[in-house]
Amino acid sequence: MAPANFFLFPRIKTVLKGIRLGSIEAMQDTMTRSLPEVPVEVFQDAYHAWQSRWRKCVDAQGNYFEEY
């Protein structure tokens, strides 16, 4: 069950590619401006995929999926 940042980081990373930021504040500002560019549907899809994964884990009651 991967956290949502595993879907988000590659998208934001492309914004930062080739940019040299001089400070943490500059990076934070760039990231903050980049987040609204990610469509809401992308966040919704990631949430639904995460929800599906945790449901499988709960349904498996601690068993491996191959055994389930």
Secondary structure as GFF3:
##gff-version 3
##sequence-region A 1 68
A	DSSP	alpha_helix	5	16	.	.	.	ID=ss1
A	DSSP	alpha_helix	24	34	.	.	.	ID=ss2
A	DSSP	three_ten_helix	35	37	.	.	.	ID=ss3
A	DSSP	alpha_helix	40	60	.	.	.	ID=ss4
###
